[in-house]
Amino acid sequence: DGGATRKRPTPDTIWLPPHRRVTSPADFFWGDALQIHGTCDPQFAEVKATFERNFTERNDVGASVAVSIEGEYVVDLWGGHRDRAQTLPWEQDTIVNVYSTTKTMAAITLLLLADRGELDLYAPVKTYWPEFAQNGKDRVEVRHFMSHSAGLPGMDEPMRGSAVYDWEKMVDALARQGPWWEPGTASGYHALTQGYLLGEVVRRVTGRSIGAFFAEEIVGPLGADFHIGTGPEHDHRIGELIPPRADGAADVGEADADSIAARTFKNPRIDARESGAEAWRRAEIPAANGHGNARSVVGVQTLVANLGSAFGKRLMSEAGTRAIFDEQTNGRDLVLGAPIRFGMGYGLTSDILPMGPNENIAYWGGWGGSTAVIDQDARMCVSYVMNRMAGNLMGDVRGFKLLQAAYRSL
């Protein structure tokens, strides 16, 4: 700093050279100091140190990380800025669109209904949604929705503009559509469609939208700040996502234009720039537009990590939470191209994609880097949520480093 007099740093402050340039595609800048806020059990100090390095070494702009053990928080940290210009701090109550981490919220909603006996995950979808049994789908089961194996990862009918905000239009088109492969034989990531499929089952069973049911039956009792369909009263604290590409599109690599992967992301098209639109926030898109932070992701997913109870509240039975480990598919995903083992609504740890040292680990994450990892053996839940999106659809080093630090802390 050229010898200028500077205030003595506190333990929660990382001092950087003034206006130090951080090399990244978006050319982000930091000022004099980065403040890390929140609480961290001393045993998990390595998680805090890793979180700090995500800013100083891995170009984070604004982010949060949380860890729970046996139903209680041991880490709850946040820092950086919630806007690209870095004029607004990431606050304790900052929330952002977490994309497919939302899928874990949809999944836990179905698991709760199954645990209550209101829904059979192995029943044909037509049991609850008769209109769905069109075009060769009469034997598709609810579990096929949960494991991305229903053969409906994209849509045949063109869905442009505001179509994704029209629930009836989306579910009616999916009911008419024929599957792209034999349901149940393989997974093919249902990037956007899974939310409508699961959500319509919830609506038929409960008479409520999945966003309303989730808010009333899960978020309310647990006090978690997570939203599927986000009201205008929250707009002032929603962070700005920073897309990995100027056009906001998901990167599907060199996929052939007629491949299942390309067709999945082409219709409906997913554009990260849409996350700032009012219509996107208000809609219920249960596979992609959930808003929360690491604290609220852990606030919900601790329920399955800790065998049905979280923060002093029991909402599910132990057996009901263990259903996530009912393996449904295990092989190369037809959309993502990676070998993925799917359980009931979550990816499962495997020899090829190990998520940790224990056997009973489930996970999923969102486009850009947000994560939710559930370890029932350790009774641990870990989440990372950020606003600078990475381009990879299959996770990001920032979240993985935090997960590794959490395991080392154990």
Secondary structure, DSSP 8 states (H G I E B T S, - for coil): -TT-------TTEEE--TT-EE-STT-EE--SEEEEEEEE-GGGHHHHHHHHHHHHTT--SEEEEEEEETTEEEEEEEEEBSSTTS-SB--TT-BEE-GGGHHHHHHHHHHHHHHTTS--TTSBGGGT-GGG--TT-TT-BHHHHHTT-SS-SS-SS---GGGGG-HHHHHHHHHH---SS-TTS-----TTHHHHHHHHHHHHHHSS-HHHHHIIIIIHHHT---BSS--GGGGGGB---B-SSTT-B---TT--TTSHHHHHHHTTB-BGGGGGSHHHHHS--TTT--EE-HHHHHHHHHHHHTTTEETTEE-S-HHHHHGGGS--EEEE-TTT-SEEEE-SSSEE--SSS--SSSSSEEEEE-TTS-EEEEETTTTEEEEEEESB--S-TT--HHHHHHHHHHHHH-
